Each structure stands twice: as structure tokens, then as C-alpha cells.
Amino acid sequence: MGFFRRRQHGPTLPIAVQLSSVRTAPPGYHVATCRGTTCLVGSDRLLVPGATYGSDTPLEKIGKLELSEGEGEYFVGVDTSQYFIDLGCDTRQKRDQFAAILSAASGAPVWNGDERVH
């Protein structure tokens, strides 16, 4: 099963990440979906229990990752062609670590505003 393979480069997967919130929606909308869930980054997918859209996202569908913050949370925005997921972390350090892990697993670039970070 591909989900539990080790990657040759990058972190050993799967990795569980505790989130403070999840917001998912089709493009153009941002809808709060759930709070306090744990997502799982595997070798070929991102699993987000409780997410309305993107609860099972193939990593190859992730086009880019966007860093943002607001309302006392720090977000990794996961941009796919079909939907957008804001994954909230309670600290900037956790968000940045999570974005780096997800970028290494998916190959997607990480952006902070107009600046490419990874």
C-alpha cells in the first residue's frame, strides 16, 4: 500500500499533524469546516478527517502551498484545481514545519505572499 512507504528523500511518512482548524471550499469560498483535528501526510495523499472538500487529497493534485495568518492562527493553504484547504496551526513554527513536510512530500512550492519560500 503506497500510503505507508518510506520516501527516498524528505521525511519518513506517514506523519500526523495536529491542526487547530480546517477550512475547505471550492475556489472562491472559505468555509470553516472543523476544529481540532489531526491530518495525516502519506507518501501519496493528504488525509484531513472532517474536511468537507479534500478529506482525501492525492499529493500530485496539490499545485502550491500558501502561508498566511489571522485570527490567532497560522495557516497552510493547500491549493488544488478543484478546491482550497486552509489548515490551521496554533504557532508559526508548527505551520512552517508542516508546510516544509507537505512540500517535500508533494513537490509543491511554498509561497508566503509574493515570495517563494521552498
Steps between C-alpha positions, in 0.01 A plus 500: 500500500658828385389700800752343739812490282815684597612775264858505377531874564319707758321394817401145591130470431225484615510798734207607719454874556265644763300789354315776683248539216414399145322714242416348164306624203480506125694790341369840607356394837649446845277300733599391850462123509639363824727576795763297681560214260813309403598466136731238355761560230576174319727414211225565245211679678396755760219379727297761690219340703190717520583717199206567271726521194842337474467247781706264281726703271755334271831685548544528123189724485656763728610792282643726768504569872436847641598628845271747678383599844199653663260471791780367726576208266768424242383336177639278229278549198485195275405602147366239258311559176173381660506646851701693757580382853623728782670285764538697823786457748525666840858631452701639210774242563255207469354651183842545341607144592173360365535696174856370455386139557207535261720669238762223523232231470305662214766695313275808515664841550435700818411868465484771766328788326697572181812323627574135426628339822564139383 
